[in-house]
């Protein structure tokens, strides 16, 4: 359902046409707020093979947007999770994804990134014309009543605000920080450094390989071991995986381009690992279609906005991928931000910079605190999976499983975290629920 807003010249320019930028676009579209998405790549759908786990609070958002039917056939449906040692010896197995679905009424959906992007792009319908590809952001200028975004092809777009959803290495964030510094607000120096303590093969979350006959479909496999861990799942056509290794020393280097020799060394370091029973990493790697070695940044920015520029997604928060919460956390920020804009524009069709600043500050302060909690959970999980310390190994592998079942743990996560997550306030839709009621049903 799309709602009608008062006539307004308000226009949001979204930088980045990935899942977060397209979620914001879908929300603004349903709210009746004009927008333009700027994507630097020539095509909105790229063939990068990263996999993305959508938790129940995210699949509920897809339902709100009317995208549930479009999701079918595009994700790997999961029921259970099997954990083993690096050599393949089993540790435990539980139907954790069934627990999550039963608790919240929505399944986890393990998407290849291109198919999730396609689904969100399809959701825009006729407003796909508001997605502009093949030009990146060059600069932002503040005008008397808005912003002018200059692009790499020497053209420009005028709008009311800029929303930077352009990822870990956000150009929007760099420009925003420069604008603040030029105005005498050098908050960059007050930011805590973004640190990488882990490598992952391949980029961002998961790699992609051809399906290997005999691999069990619909189950999530995870290995735990000293300083190394892996995650993998498969359907009948494809396999998605993440291979993690602790760095010898943490680094604040934001972008590391690894050489072929360094990649080969990483691959050799996993030559003794079975990523699931009866499947070695070596055999998996032989079938890879797409991989790349990158560092995993961890950190939460303190400043998410300046003037009429606001950030969302990985441009504000980075966490390790092992928990699968990066996209989900980014979508929660997208939903919260769109809700604040819809609320603001329902009162004034042309809010000034001060009014926008109040909305952005509430968004920043609320979502920063919530994001820090999730980032801390993700950090503990990867360090537990990789046996970062002797005490961590003992707690993660023995004490916690002895104290509570996986079903009980999923219930605690559901009660303390998932049930409190946001939905679009202005979209009237009949949504599902499970054993644990949503706080904002």
N, C-alpha and C positions, 0 to 999 in steps of 0.2 A: 504493500500500500504506500502510495506517495501522497504526502499532505501538501496543502496549499499554504504558502507563507505570504505575508504582505509584500506588495511590489517593492523590490529593492534592487539596488545596483551592486549589492554585496556579492563578491566572488572570491572563492578560495582557490588558490593555486597550489596544487599538491605536487611536490617534487618527489618522483619515484613511483613507478608503476608496478611494484611488487605487491605481495599479498596485503601488507599494511596500507600502502597508498590506495589500493583498490577497495579495501574494506572501508576506509574513510570516504572514498568516492561513492560507494554504495549507500553508506549512511547519509551523506549529504543529499544524494539523489532522492532517497525516500523522504527526507525532511523538506524537500523542495528548495534546497539551497544551491545556487549556481556554483560550479567548480570547473577546473581544468586540471588534468593530470599531465605532467611533463615527464617523459621517460627518455633517457639518453640513448638507449639501445634502439636499433631500427625496427625491432618487433617487440610487441608487448609480451609475447610468449617466447621464451628462450628455451633451448634444449639442455640447459644445465640440469644435472640429475639430482639435485639436493632433495632429500625427503623431509617431510614436515608432519609432525604428529599433532593433530587437532584433538584436544581434550574435550570432555563433555560441555564445558562452558563456552567453548568456541563453536562446537557443532550446534549448540542452541542458538548462537548468533546466526549461523547459516540458515537455520530453520526460520528465524525471524525475517531474514532477507528473502525467504521463498526459494532457497537454493538446495533444499534437501534432495529433491528429485534429480537435480543436475549433478549432485555429488555421487550418485549411485554409479558403480562401475569405474569410478576414478580413484578410489582409494583401496588400500589393503585392509580388509576387515580383520580385526584381531580379537581373540578371546583370552588366550593364555600367554604366560611369560615363563620361560625356562632359563634358569641361571646355572652356570657351570664354571669350573676352573678353566684356566687357559689350555689345559691339556685335554679338555672335554669331559672330565669327571663331573657328574651332576652335583649340584648343591641343593637346589630346591626348584619346584615348579608349582605355579598357582594360576587360577583363572582371573588374574587381576583386572583385565579389561572387561570381563563380564561383571565383576564387582562394581566397577565404575559405571557401567551402563545401567545396572540394576539400581544403583544408588541415586542416579541423576536423570534417568530417562533418555539419555542420549549416549551413543557410542563414541569411542575414540576412533578417529579416522586418520590412517597413515597415508598421506598423499605424496606422490611425486610432485615436486614444486611446480613444474609446468602445468600439471592438470589442476592443481589448486588455483594457480593464476588464471587459467582458462575459465574455471568455474566462476570466479569473482568478476572476471571481465564479461562473461556472458550475462551476469546479473545486472549489468548496466543497460542492457537492451539498446534502445535507440540512442542513449547517451554515451555509447562507445565513441561517438563523434567528438566527445569532450576529452578524449585521450590523444595526446600528441606525442609521437615517437620521433626518434632520430635527432634529438637536440637536448643537450644537457644544460644545467644552470651555470651561468658565468658570473653573474653579480645580481645584487638586490639593491634597489634605490628606494628610499622612503619619499613618497610624494606628499602633497598637502593632505590628502584624505585616503591614502592607500599605499600600494607598493607597485614598483615596476621591476619585473624580472627580466634581466637580459640573458639571452641564451647563446650557446656556443655557435649557432649559425648566424649570429649578428642580428637576429630578430628580437622582439621583446613582447611580453604579455603584461597587461595591467590587471591588478586585482585589489582586493581589500586586505587579504592576509596571505602569508606563505606558510604552508605546512611542509616541513622537511621530513619525508619518510624515505630517505635515500641511503639507509643502511649504516653499517659500522663505520665506513670511511666517508661519512656524509659531507658533501660539499656545502650543503645548506648550513650545517652546523658551523663550519669554518667561516662562512660569510657572516653568519649571525654573530659569532664571537668577535670578528673584525669590526663590525658595525658598533658593537657595544664598547669595544676598546677605543674606537675613534670618538665615541661620545663620552669618554671618561669613565666607563664602567668596565674595567678590566677584570672580569670575573674568571677568566681563563686561569689565572695564576692561583685562584682559590680552589680550583678543581682538583680532586684526588686523581692521581695517575691511573690510567687503564692498564691493567697488568695481565699478561698471559702466563699461565703456569702449565698449560697443556698444549700439545699438538693434536690435530685431528686429520685423518685422511678419510674423505676428501673435504671440499669446501663446506663450510657453514655447518651442515648437519650430517648428511649421508651421501654415499656414493651410489653408483648404479652398476649393476652387472646383469648379464643375461641369466635367465633362470637355469639352474643346474638340476637336471633330473634327479629325483630322489629326495630333494629338500622338502621338508614339511611346510605346507602352505598355511598361512593364517596364524602362525605362532611367532612370538617375539623372543629371540634368543639373545642372551647377554652373558658375557664372560667377565670374571673378576680375577685379578692377579696383581702381583707386585709391579706398580707403576704402569700397568697396561690394562686395557679393557676393550671390549668390542660390543656392538649391538647390531643385529641383523634381522630382517623379516623379508618374507617373499610372498608373491602371489604367482599365478601360473605363467606370467609373462616376464616378471622382473624381480630383482632383489635389491634392497636398499640397506646400506650399512654405514656405521660410523666406527672408526678405529682410533682409539685414544692412547696417547702416551704422555707421561709427565715429562716436562722439560727439565734438564739438569739444573737450570737456574731460571727463575722468573724473569720476564723481560717486559719493558714498557714500549718496545718497538711496535708501532701500530700496524705496520704492514711488512710482512716478511715474505719475500719471493724465494722459495726453496729451489735449489738446483736439482738437476736430474740425479746427481750423485747423492745428494741429501735424501731425496725421495727413495732411491735404491737402498740406502742405509736403513731408512725407516721400514721399508718392506721386509728387508732381511731380518730386522729385529723381531718380526712377527712370524717368522718362518716356522716356529715351533708351536704356533697357536692354532687350536681348533675353534672356529667361531661358532660352531654348533656341533652336536654329535655327528661324527662321520663326515665333516666338511672342514678342511684345513683352510687357513687364510691364504696359503699359497695357491690352492685350487680356485678359491674365490677370485683372487687377484688376476689369475689367468683369464677369467671371463669378464673382467671389468670393461665397461664401455666408456666410463668417464670418471676420472679422479683428479685430485689435486691436494697437496699437503699445505695446510695453513695453521696458524696459531689460533687459539681460542681466547679471546679477550674476556675479562671479567671486570665489571664496574658499573656504577650508576652515576650519571652526571648530576650535579647540583642545580644547574640552571638549564631549563628546558625551553625558555623563550626570551625574546628581547623585542620590545616594541610590537610590531605586527608580524613577527616571525616566531613560529612555534614548531617544536620537534616532536616526533613520535617514533615508536619502534626501536630498531637497533641503533638509531642515531642518538638515543638517550640511555639505553640499557643494553649491556652485553652480559651474557652468561654462558656457561658451558652447555653443550647440547645434550648431555647425557640424560637430563630430566625431561627433555622435549618440551620445555615451557617457554622458549624464546618467542616463538610466533604467538602463542596464546597470551602471553603477557603484553606483547605489542598490540594485539587486537583489543585487549581490554583497555589499553590507553586510547586506541582509536575510537572505541565506543564512548568512553568517558568524554573525550574531547568533542566529538560530534554532539553528544547530549548537551554539553555546555554551550556550544554554538547555537543549537536549535532553541535552547531556552533563552539565550540572549537575544536572538533575532525575532523571537515571538513577542518581545517587548519593544524592540526598536529595530527598524529596518536598516538603520545605518549607524551602528554603534561606533563611538569614537575610540581612540587608542587607549584611553583610560579604562573604559568599560571592558574592552578586549583584554587589557592587562589584568584586570580583576579575575576574569574568567580563566585566563591562562595561568595565573598564580594558583588558583584553586586546583586546577588540573595538575600543575606541576607538583604541588605540595602533597596532594592526595596520592597520585600515582607513583611519585618517587618513593614514598614510605612503603607503599604496597609492593613495589617492584624490588625494593631492597630485601624484603622478607623472602620473596621467591628466589632472588639471586643467591641469597645465603643458603637456601635449601638446595639449589642446584650445585653450589660449591661443595656442600657437605656430601652430596650424593656421589659426585665424580671422585672425590677423595676417598670415600668409602669403597667404591668399586675398584679403585686402583691401589688399595691398601697403602695409603700415603704414609701412615704411621702404624706402629705395632698396635697401639691402643685403638686406632681407627679400624684396623683389620679385625681385632677381637670384638669390638662393639658391633660393627656392621655385619659380620658373618655369624656371630654366635649370640651375643647378648640381646640385640633387638629382636631377631627371629624367635628367641626363647621367650622373651617377654610378651610378644603379641603376634598373632597370626597376620598374614598378608591381608585377609579380609578385614580385620580390625584396623590395620594401618590405613587401608583405603577409606574406611569409614571416618577415621580421624582427619585425614586429608580432606575428605568431602565436607565434614562439619566445619572445620577451621578455615578452609580455603575456598574450595570450589563453589559451595553453595552461596558464598558472599559475592561472587563475581557479577559484573554488570551486564545489562542488556540495553538495547535502545529503548529509551523511555517513551518515545513518541510513536512507535510502531505497534499497532494493535494486532496481536496474533495469538492464536491458541497454542500454547507451548506445553511441552511434556514435562513430567516430573517423575521422580522415582521414590525410593525409600527415604531419601533425605530431601526435604522440601527446600526449594530455592528461597533465599531471603527476600528476593524481589520478584516473586512470581507474578 
